Amino acid sequence: MIYYEHFCPEHIGILLVITTCITLTLLVSRKLNDKQSGRLFMVLSVTLFCAEAIQDILAYHEGFPITSFLPIHLCNLGIFVNLLASFTKGKVSGFFSEVSLVLIMPGAIGAILFPDWNYRPFWDWLNLTIFFTHLLLTLIPLLFLVKGRTHVKISHFWYSLLFMLVVVPPIYAYDMKFEDNYMFLRRPVSGSPLEWVYNLSDGKHYILGLFFLLVGVLAFEYALIIGLRFLVKKIRQRHQENKTA
């Protein structure tokens, strides 16, 4: 049973709440120094882990089979990606923080826009908890970016491809063996962009279509981020020139 449709009034309302929370947090974070930012990363990533763990425990006690909430959806993997990015330093932290930004965050945003958990009533505890965890999955990588933990470069394009190359084959094998649908590798969320890919590929080449979708999304993100960075740099240069003129 579907309890609410995508972009119904309640869904739009929570999208506005999520957007407001993220915007306010990013604005407040501008005043934090590097040490304070590092602590914030840790607190938020641990909060995300704990929220997911509590959610799974409550779902299990409610009667959900444990196989229905294994941490192998892309957003679930993001929990561990963010922990690794927050509690490590150097190239390891840079790798996972960039994967969080360009791979996990778009997946989380897609899930928020096209939730597949609308089989529960909107004001149900599970529904709201999942929206909360996806809020954090969107907020944390944005904080990585604005506070300088993530340094997006074209030469890093392979980061997310490598990550997916490692995690997708075993998850796909699991899905096929147990007829499950983690990471939506067997079938898409109804009404989502993944369904468009499925229909365009006739279902026969769905995985190949997902690969091209991934490359396209990554290319757009890298172009957007690098383009915005270049624009901001030019604006600052002109501002500095005007001050010294």
Backbone torsions as a table, in degrees:
resi	resn	phi	psi	omega
1	MET	NA	136.8	175.4
2	ILE	-99.7	117.8	-176.1
3	TYR	-86.8	-25.8	177.1
4	TYR	-151.2	149.5	-179.0
5	GLU	-90.4	156.4	174.5
6	HIS	-61.0	134.6	178.0
7	PHE	66.1	27.6	168.6
8	CYS	-72.1	169.1	-177.9
9	PRO	-53.9	-41.8	-179.8
10	GLU	-65.6	-41.2	180.0
11	HIS	-64.7	-45.1	177.3
12	ILE	-60.5	-39.2	179.0
13	GLY	-60.7	-44.5	-178.3
14	ILE	-73.4	-27.9	174.0
15	LEU	-63.4	-39.2	177.3
16	LEU	-67.1	-39.6	178.2
17	VAL	-63.5	-45.3	-179.9
18	ILE	-62.1	-44.9	179.7
19	THR	-61.7	-41.8	179.5
20	THR	-64.7	-45.5	-179.8
21	CYS	-60.8	-43.6	-179.3
22	ILE	-65.9	-45.2	-179.0
23	THR	-61.6	-46.7	-179.2
24	LEU	-63.9	-40.8	179.7
25	THR	-64.8	-41.3	178.6
26	LEU	-64.2	-38.7	178.7
27	LEU	-65.9	-44.3	179.6
28	VAL	-65.3	-36.4	-176.1
29	SER	-65.6	-18.4	-179.7
30	ARG	-61.1	-24.3	-177.5
31	LYS	-87.7	-5.0	-176.4
32	LEU	-85.8	140.2	173.6
33	ASN	-83.1	179.4	-175.0
34	ASP	-60.9	-41.9	-179.1
35	LYS	-65.2	-43.8	178.5
36	GLN	-66.0	-37.9	178.2
37	SER	-63.6	-42.2	178.3
38	GLY	-59.8	-41.1	177.8
39	ARG	-65.3	-39.3	179.1
40	LEU	-63.6	-42.1	177.2
41	PHE	-56.7	-46.3	-178.7
42	MET	-63.5	-45.8	-178.6
43	VAL	-61.2	-45.7	-177.1
44	LEU	-68.8	-39.4	-179.2
45	SER	-69.2	-36.5	176.4
46	VAL	-70.3	-39.3	176.3
47	THR	-59.5	-41.9	177.8
48	LEU	-61.7	-45.6	178.7
49	PHE	-60.7	-46.2	-178.5
50	CYS	-65.8	-40.7	179.3
51	ALA	-62.2	-41.5	178.4
52	GLU	-66.7	-40.9	-179.9
53	ALA	-64.3	-44.6	178.7
54	ILE	-63.2	-42.7	178.4
55	GLN	-58.0	-45.4	-178.3
56	ASP	-67.9	-38.9	178.7
57	ILE	-63.4	-45.8	179.9
58	LEU	-65.4	-39.4	178.6
59	ALA	-64.2	-39.3	178.4
60	TYR	-63.8	-44.0	179.1
61	HIS	-68.6	-22.2	177.5
62	GLU	-80.2	-10.4	176.3
63	GLY	114.7	0.1	177.5
64	PHE	-67.3	136.3	174.2
65	PRO	-67.3	144.3	-175.7
66	ILE	-61.2	-26.3	179.7
67	THR	-70.7	-11.7	-178.1
68	SER	-85.8	-9.6	178.7
69	PHE	-137.0	42.9	171.0
70	LEU	-67.0	145.1	-175.7
71	PRO	-80.8	56.5	-177.1
72	ILE	-127.2	13.7	163.8
73	HIS	-75.0	159.9	-179.1
74	LEU	-57.8	-42.5	-179.3
75	CYS	-67.4	-35.4	176.0
76	ASN	-64.1	-41.3	177.2
77	LEU	-62.0	-30.0	178.2
78	GLY	-61.1	-27.4	177.2
79	ILE	-59.3	-46.2	-178.2
80	PHE	-76.3	-33.5	175.8
81	VAL	-60.7	-44.5	-179.4
82	ASN	-68.7	-36.3	175.7
83	LEU	-62.4	-44.9	179.9
84	LEU	-64.8	-40.4	179.0
85	ALA	-66.4	-34.1	-175.6
86	SER	-81.0	-33.6	-172.8
87	PHE	-103.2	6.6	176.1
88	THR	-119.3	176.4	-179.9
89	LYS	-134.8	173.2	174.3
90	GLY	65.4	-142.6	-174.9
91	LYS	-65.9	-32.5	179.0
92	VAL	-64.6	-47.8	178.0
93	SER	-63.2	-40.1	179.1
94	GLY	-62.4	-40.6	179.5
95	PHE	-62.4	-52.7	-174.4
96	PHE	-73.2	-32.0	177.7
97	SER	-68.1	-34.7	178.1
98	GLU	-73.1	-37.7	174.3
99	VAL	-61.5	-40.1	178.1
100	SER	-61.0	-41.4	-175.9
101	LEU	-73.1	-50.9	-169.8
102	VAL	-92.9	-13.4	-179.3
103	LEU	-116.1	-54.1	-176.0
104	ILE	-70.5	-45.6	-176.4
105	MET	-59.9	-47.0	177.2
106	PRO	-59.9	-36.7	176.5
107	GLY	-64.1	-40.7	178.9
108	ALA	-66.3	-41.4	178.1
109	ILE	-63.8	-42.3	177.3
110	GLY	-60.3	-39.1	178.7
111	ALA	-67.9	-38.2	178.3
112	ILE	-65.4	-39.6	-179.1
113	LEU	-74.6	-35.0	-177.8
114	PHE	-128.0	64.5	-174.8
115	PRO	-62.9	133.6	176.0
116	ASP	-96.1	6.8	177.5
117	TRP	-98.6	19.5	178.9
118	ASN	-80.1	14.6	169.7
119	TYR	-78.7	-2.8	176.3
120	ARG	-111.0	152.2	175.6
121	PRO	-56.9	148.4	-173.3
122	PHE	-58.5	-43.2	-176.0
123	TRP	-88.8	12.4	176.8
124	ASP	-69.2	147.6	-176.5
125	TRP	-58.8	-39.0	-177.2
126	LEU	-68.3	-42.9	179.1
127	ASN	-59.0	-48.4	-177.7
128	LEU	-69.2	-35.5	178.2
129	THR	-64.1	-40.4	-179.8
130	ILE	-67.0	-39.3	174.9
131	PHE	-60.5	-38.8	-179.9
132	PHE	-64.6	-45.4	-179.8
133	THR	-64.2	-35.9	179.1
134	HIS	-74.2	-27.3	171.4
135	LEU	-59.8	-47.2	-179.8
136	LEU	-65.8	-36.2	178.8
137	LEU	-65.8	-23.1	175.8
138	THR	-88.7	-40.3	-176.6
139	LEU	-69.4	-46.9	-173.7
140	ILE	-57.3	-50.6	179.4
141	PRO	-64.7	-30.3	175.5
142	LEU	-66.5	-37.4	175.1
143	LEU	-65.4	-39.8	175.4
144	PHE	-55.3	-41.1	-176.7
145	LEU	-71.1	-52.1	-173.9
146	VAL	-71.2	-23.8	179.8
147	LYS	-97.7	7.6	171.7
148	GLY	82.8	11.0	176.2
149	ARG	-74.1	-32.2	179.8
150	THR	-103.7	131.0	176.6
151	HIS	-121.2	91.8	-175.0
152	VAL	-72.4	126.0	177.7
153	LYS	-138.3	149.5	177.2
154	ILE	-57.1	-35.6	-179.2
155	SER	-66.0	-11.3	178.2
156	HIS	-95.5	6.8	-175.4
157	PHE	-54.2	-32.5	-175.6
158	TRP	-74.9	-13.5	-177.1
159	TYR	-53.6	-54.9	-176.3
160	SER	-69.8	-34.7	178.0
161	LEU	-64.3	-41.8	177.3
162	LEU	-63.3	-44.6	179.4
163	PHE	-57.7	-46.7	-179.3
164	MET	-67.8	-35.9	178.6
165	LEU	-62.1	-32.1	179.9
166	VAL	-78.9	-42.3	-170.8
167	VAL	-91.2	-29.0	-173.2
168	VAL	-69.3	-47.9	-176.4
169	PRO	-54.8	-48.0	179.3
170	PRO	-66.9	-33.7	179.0
171	ILE	-70.3	-39.3	177.1
172	TYR	-64.0	-40.6	177.8
173	ALA	-62.2	-41.2	177.0
174	TYR	-62.3	-46.3	179.9
175	ASP	-58.2	-44.5	-177.7
176	MET	-68.2	-39.8	-177.6
177	LYS	-70.4	-41.3	-175.1
178	PHE	-105.8	10.5	178.7
179	GLU	52.2	44.1	177.5
180	ASP	-102.9	-173.6	-175.6
181	ASN	-145.2	41.8	176.5
182	TYR	-64.9	140.4	-175.8
183	MET	61.9	12.6	177.4
184	PHE	55.2	39.6	-177.8
185	LEU	-81.1	-18.1	179.0
186	ARG	-101.1	-33.9	178.3
187	ARG	-153.3	152.2	-174.5
188	PRO	-88.6	168.4	170.7
189	VAL	-74.7	130.0	-178.8
190	SER	-59.4	131.4	177.7
191	GLY	81.5	2.8	-178.8
192	SER	-98.7	168.0	175.2
193	PRO	-57.3	-27.2	178.1
194	LEU	-64.2	-33.3	177.5
195	GLU	-67.0	-35.2	177.2
196	TRP	-63.5	-41.9	177.9
197	VAL	-62.7	-43.2	-179.8
198	TYR	-60.5	-45.3	-178.0
199	ASN	-68.6	-40.3	179.5
200	LEU	-64.1	-33.6	-178.2
201	SER	-91.2	2.7	-177.7
202	ASP	62.3	14.0	-179.3
203	GLY	79.7	-19.4	-176.1
204	LYS	-75.0	-33.8	-177.4
205	HIS	-119.7	38.6	-176.6
206	TYR	-60.3	-44.9	-178.8
207	ILE	-63.7	-41.7	177.6
208	LEU	-63.2	-40.0	177.0
209	GLY	-62.3	-38.9	177.8
210	LEU	-63.9	-37.2	178.6
211	PHE	-63.1	-46.4	179.7
212	PHE	-66.1	-34.9	175.7
213	LEU	-62.9	-43.4	179.1
214	LEU	-60.4	-48.3	-179.3
215	VAL	-62.6	-41.3	179.5
216	GLY	-63.9	-43.8	179.1
217	VAL	-65.0	-43.4	178.7
218	LEU	-62.1	-43.4	-179.9
219	ALA	-61.5	-42.7	179.1
220	PHE	-63.4	-44.2	-178.3
221	GLU	-63.7	-46.3	-178.5
222	TYR	-64.4	-41.0	178.3
223	ALA	-63.9	-41.3	-179.2
224	LEU	-65.7	-49.4	-177.2
225	ILE	-63.9	-46.5	-179.0
226	ILE	-68.3	-37.3	176.9
227	GLY	-63.5	-44.3	178.5
228	LEU	-65.0	-38.6	178.5
229	ARG	-63.2	-42.0	178.7
230	PHE	-64.1	-41.3	-179.9
231	LEU	-64.4	-44.2	178.8
232	VAL	-62.6	-40.3	179.2
233	LYS	-61.7	-43.0	179.5
234	LYS	-65.1	-41.3	179.3
235	ILE	-62.8	-42.2	178.6
236	ARG	-65.1	-39.7	179.5
237	GLN	-63.2	-43.4	179.4
238	ARG	-66.4	-38.7	178.3
239	HIS	-63.1	-40.9	179.9
240	GLN	-67.7	-39.2	178.4
241	GLU	-63.9	-39.6	179.3
242	ASN	-66.6	-33.2	-179.6
243	LYS	-71.1	-35.4	-177.2
244	THR	-88.3	-10.9	-178.7
245	ALA	-72.2	NA	NA
